[in-house]
Amino acid sequence: MNIKNGYVARIPGTKKREKCDVCNTIMDVERNIDAPSSWGSIFSKNRMKQDCFTCPHRADKWHRQAYTLQQNAANTPSPHLAKIFLREASEVLDSRIPTKENW
């Protein structure tokens, strides 16, 4: 599972729209943006034109918690814990309210 936390960059014009991999919301798009294409290109300052898709909820506490729960589910070696993490992530996504304070 490759969860990107509400941000995706694509080659310009290849996607009309994109859904958030965390909350399934249609993402906002900025087209033909000069941006780094990888971690390495950040340091080398290489840039290329990209369409940048961002979830409008990416900064919301419930979205950040749901993302973290989904990441925990993907990274745990325990299928039982993965189910628990995904169940709670589903609750957070349904209510759009974090289940824990300070998120």
Summary of the structure (lengths in Angstrom):
residues: 103
radius of gyration: 15.6
end to end distance: 22.8
largest distance: 43.2
contacts: 269
relative contact order: 0.19
helix: 37%
strand: 20%
